[in-house]
Amino acid sequence: MQRISPNCLTCNVNSCLLMKQCEPALLQSVQSFKHQYFFSKGQTLFNQGDQVKGVQFIQSGLIKQELTGQKKRPFILRLCGLGQPMGHRSLSTNELQPYAASAVEDSRVCFIEMDFFNGLLRKSESLRQALQKIYLKEIKEAETKLINIAHHSVREKVANVLLELCEVYDYKNHANGIRIQVDRQEMADLAGTTKEQVSKVLAQFTREKIIRFRTKHFKYLDMESLHKIAEGEEKEMAMSLAV
C-alpha cells in the first residue's frame, strides 16, 4: 500500500461524489484530511470486522466488497468502480466494517477521515442528499441480488453478472469490447454459484453468439439478449410455447 496526496481540484474523476456535490472551496478544505493509497491487485483494503476509520472513494481501478459466511465461502456483494464511495454505511468510528474490501485490479483509493467527512455532510445539503440516494440504491441492489440467488436459474444469474460487468467497465456496442480483471471464481461469488457452472454457461452463451470473448477480453456482448435472460423473459417464452 503506497500513500499519495493528490489535489481534488485537479482530479479528472467527474463521477466522484465529492467532485459532483461539493463547491471548490469545500473541496479545497478536503486536502488536509485526505490521502490517496495505491493497492496492488489482490491487496486487502480492510477486513470484515475491522474498525471503521473513514470513507473511501475509488480514483482508479476496481474494488470488490465481500462477506464471508459461516462456511468460510465468500459472497461478493458488489463491484465498485470509478468515483464510488465505500465505508459510508457506517458514519461513526465506533462501528465495525460490515464487509471486506480488496482490489480486483491495481487501484487508487482516496481516504477521508470519518470526523471530517461528517463535517462535510453538515456543510453540504446536496452531498448529504446524494449519499442518501446511494444508500437507497445499494439497498435495492442487495434486495434484487438476494431474489436472483434464491429464485433464478444459473443461466439467469450469469447473465446478471455479465450485465453488472458491462456497467462497471462501461461497455458500449460497436467499441473494442472490455478487458475485465474479474476471474471465473469471482464471477461465481457474484452470482452465488460455482466456477464450473459459470464456465458452462459462458460456453453456452458463446455457442448461441450472445457473447464473444477470449480469456478476459469480452469482444462482444448482446445486451438485449442478456437482459431478456436476466429478467426471465427467456423462461416465460419457453413456457408459453409449451402451452
C-alpha positions in Angstrom: 0.0 0.0 0.0 1.5 3.3 -1.1 0.4 6.7 0.2 -0.1 9.7 -2.1 -1.7 13.1 -1.7 -3.3 14.4 -4.9 -5.4 17.5 -5.2 -9.2 17.1 -5.5 -9.4 20.3 -7.6 -7.3 18.7 -10.4 -8.9 15.3 -10.2 -10.4 14.0 -13.5 -12.9 11.5 -12.0 -16.0 13.5 -12.6 -18.2 10.7 -11.3 -16.8 11.1 -7.8 -19.5 12.1 -5.3 -17.3 14.9 -3.8 -16.5 16.3 -7.2 -20.2 16.4 -8.2 -21.6 17.7 -5.0 -19.0 20.0 -3.3 -18.2 23.6 -4.1 -14.5 24.3 -5.0 -13.9 26.0 -1.6 -15.2 22.9 0.2 -13.2 20.6 -2.0 -10.1 22.6 -1.2 -10.6 22.1 2.5 -10.6 18.3 2.0 -6.8 18.3 1.2 -5.6 18.4 4.8 -7.8 15.5 5.7 -7.5 13.2 2.7 -4.9 10.8 1.4 -4.8 8.5 -1.6 -3.5 5.0 -1.4 -2.3 2.6 -4.1 -3.4 -1.0 -3.8 -2.0 -3.8 -6.0 -4.3 -6.4 -7.4 -5.4 -8.8 -4.7 -4.4 -6.5 -1.8 -6.9 -6.0 1.0 -8.2 -2.5 1.9 -9.9 -3.6 5.0 -11.3 -6.8 6.5 -14.8 -7.6 7.7 -15.0 -6.6 11.4 -12.2 -4.0 11.2 -12.9 -0.7 13.0 -14.3 2.0 10.6 -11.8 4.8 10.3 -13.1 6.8 7.4 -14.7 6.9 3.9 -13.0 5.8 0.7 -13.6 7.0 -2.9 -12.2 5.0 -5.9 -10.0 7.1 -8.1 -9.0 4.3 -10.4 -9.3 0.5 -10.7 -11.9 -1.8 -9.3 -12.7 -3.0 -5.8 -14.8 -5.9 -4.6 -16.9 -5.9 -1.4 -17.5 -9.3 0.0 -19.0 -11.1 3.0 -17.7 -14.4 4.4 -20.4 -16.8 5.7 -20.2 -19.5 8.4 -18.8 -22.0 5.9 -16.0 -19.5 5.1 -17.2 -19.1 1.5 -17.0 -15.5 0.2 -20.0 -13.8 -1.4 -19.3 -10.7 -3.4 -21.9 -8.0 -2.6 -20.8 -5.6 -5.4 -18.0 -4.4 -7.6 -17.1 -0.7 -7.1 -15.6 1.4 -9.9 -14.6 5.0 -10.5 -15.9 7.6 -8.1 -17.9 5.2 -5.9 -17.7 5.5 -2.2 -17.0 2.8 0.4 -17.4 2.9 4.2 -20.2 5.4 4.0 -22.7 2.9 5.6 -21.0 3.4 9.0 -20.7 7.1 9.8 -19.0 6.5 13.1 -15.6 5.3 14.2 -17.3 3.2 16.9 -18.7 0.8 14.3 -17.1 -2.2 12.5 -16.8 -2.8 8.8 -19.8 -4.9 7.7 -17.8 -6.4 4.8 -14.3 -6.8 3.4 -12.8 -4.9 0.5 -9.9 -5.9 -1.8 -8.5 -4.8 -5.1 -9.7 -6.8 -8.2 -7.1 -4.8 -10.2 -4.4 -2.2 -9.4 -6.4 0.6 -7.8 -6.0 4.1 -6.3 -8.4 4.9 -3.4 -8.9 8.3 -1.7 -9.4 8.1 2.1 -11.1 10.8 4.2 -11.2 10.7 8.0 -14.7 10.0 9.4 -14.9 13.0 11.6 -14.1 15.4 8.8 -16.4 13.6 6.4 -19.3 14.0 8.8 -18.4 17.7 8.9 -18.7 17.9 5.1 -22.2 16.3 5.3 -23.2 19.0 7.8 -22.0 21.8 5.5 -23.3 20.4 2.2 -27.0 19.5 1.9 -26.5 18.3 -1.7 -23.8 15.9 -0.6 -26.0 14.6 2.2 -28.9 14.0 -0.2 -26.7 12.4 -2.8 -25.4 10.0 -0.1 -28.9 9.1 0.9 -29.7 8.2 -2.7 -26.7 5.9 -2.8 -27.9 4.2 0.4 -31.3 3.5 -1.2 -29.7 2.3 -4.5 -27.5 -0.1 -2.7 -30.4 -1.5 -0.6 -32.4 -2.0 -3.8 -29.5 -3.7 -5.5 -28.9 -6.0 -2.5 -32.5 -7.0 -2.4 -32.5 -7.7 -6.1 -29.4 -9.9 -5.8 -31.0 -11.9 -3.0 -34.0 -12.6 -5.1 -31.8 -13.6 -8.1 -29.8 -16.0 -6.0 -32.9 -17.6 -4.4 -35.1 -17.9 -7.4 -33.1 -17.5 -10.7 -31.5 -20.2 -12.7 -27.7 -20.3 -13.1 -28.1 -19.1 -16.7 -30.1 -16.0 -15.4 -27.5 -15.4 -12.6 -24.6 -15.4 -15.0 -26.5 -13.0 -17.4 -26.9 -10.7 -14.4 -23.2 -10.8 -13.6 -22.3 -10.0 -17.2 -24.6 -7.0 -17.2 -23.1 -5.8 -13.9 -19.6 -6.1 -15.5 -20.8 -4.2 -18.5 -21.9 -1.4 -16.2 -18.8 -1.4 -14.1 -16.5 -1.4 -17.2 -18.7 0.9 -19.2 -19.3 -1.5 -22.1 -20.6 0.1 -25.3 -21.7 -1.6 -28.5 -19.5 -1.2 -31.6 -16.5 -0.4 -29.5 -13.5 -2.6 -28.8 -15.2 -4.6 -26.1 -13.9 -4.7 -22.5 -11.0 -6.3 -20.8 -12.1 -7.4 -17.3 -9.9 -8.4 -14.4 -12.7 -10.5 -12.7 -11.9 -14.2 -12.9 -14.3 -17.1 -13.1 -14.3 -17.7 -9.3 -15.1 -14.1 -8.6 -18.0 -14.2 -11.2 -19.2 -17.3 -9.3 -19.0 -15.5 -6.0 -21.0 -12.6 -7.5 -23.7 -15.0 -8.8 -23.9 -17.3 -5.8 -22.9 -20.4 -7.8 -19.8 -22.3 -8.7 -16.9 -21.6 -11.1 -17.7 -24.7 -13.1 -21.3 -23.6 -13.6 -20.1 -20.1 -14.7 -17.8 -21.7 -17.3 -20.6 -23.9 -18.6 -23.0 -21.0 -19.1 -20.3 -18.8 -20.7 -19.7 -21.7 -23.2 -23.5 -21.8 -23.9 -23.7 -18.1 -24.5 -20.7 -18.3 -26.8 -22.4 -21.1 -28.9 -25.5 -19.0 -29.0 -23.5 -16.0 -30.2 -24.7 -13.9 -27.2 -21.1 -13.2 -26.2 -17.7 -13.4 -27.9 -14.6 -13.5 -25.7 -11.1 -14.8 -25.2 -9.7 -15.2 -21.7 -10.7 -11.9 -20.0 -11.4 -9.9 -23.2 -15.1 -9.7 -24.0 -15.1 -8.5 -27.6 -18.9 -8.6 -27.9 -21.9 -8.9 -25.6 -25.5 -9.0 -26.9 -27.0 -6.7 -24.2 -30.6 -7.1 -25.4 -30.4 -10.9 -25.1 -28.6 -10.8 -21.7 -31.3 -8.5 -20.4 -34.1 -10.9 -21.6 -32.3 -13.9 -19.9 -31.6 -12.0 -16.7 -35.2 -10.9 -16.4 -36.6 -14.3 -17.0 -38.2 -13.5 -20.4 -36.5 -16.5 -22.0 -38.1 -18.8 -19.5 -41.5 -17.2 -19.9 -41.3 -17.5 -23.7 -40.5 -21.3 -23.4 -43.5 -21.8 -21.1 -45.8 -20.0 -23.5 -44.6 -22.1 -26.4 -45.1 -25.3 -24.3 -48.7 -24.3 -23.7 
